[in-house]
């Protein structure tokens, strides 16, 4: 099983990942959700019809320990590509994020719904830092690994747009941290699962193997991220 700090941090991370007024959601919506307890020790609720594709304990013998990080859980409606994942990455891979958090001890004032940003730019700076891979993929036209399940270097991100960003405080990951900051942001991506070509005016097209123009996949992504026990945890 995962360590207590990891389990506590992921529990907080996932269960508070909804909108600020989540507590006011209708009973019908709540009733349609089913509990999911991950092997890593976290708890979350997902739509009852969703399928579990991955569930790891986070222990070294369970495929964990990658220097680039690992996905602890992945569940979703894969017909519509609506998914929720819990991912853990070493803080050493996100030193810019660590510097922002360490250099801003007063990220928020207050607790819970009453918490307010001391510096509203911090949340957006964190979001920009943690989405650098996606932005780099756009600049390079093609990038392996940004789109899960696609191999061979023939897929990439054509467009990336960062949406809103905010931060709130919730229960900390250890007994000494009564509260800690959780950063929330959303972003949009346009993915080409073929070859990206630039045309006149700098516009981009997704070109199939026969030279035909293919439709792209546009997705909206929501992320909650926090720092805990030497890792960046995100959902």
Buried (B, 14 or more C-beta within 10 A) or exposed (E): EBBEBBBBBBBBBBBBBBEEEEEEEEEEEEEEBEEBEBBBBBEBBBBEEBEEEBBBBBBEEBBBEEEEBBBBBBBBBEEEEEBBBBBBBBBEEBEEBBEBBEEBEEBBEEEEEEBEBEEEEBBBBBBBBBBEEBBEBBEEBBBEEBBEEBEEEBBBBBBBEBEEBBBBBBBBBBEEEEBBBBBBBBBBBBBBBBBBBEEEEEEBBBBEEEEEEBEBBEEEEBBBBBBBBEBBBBB
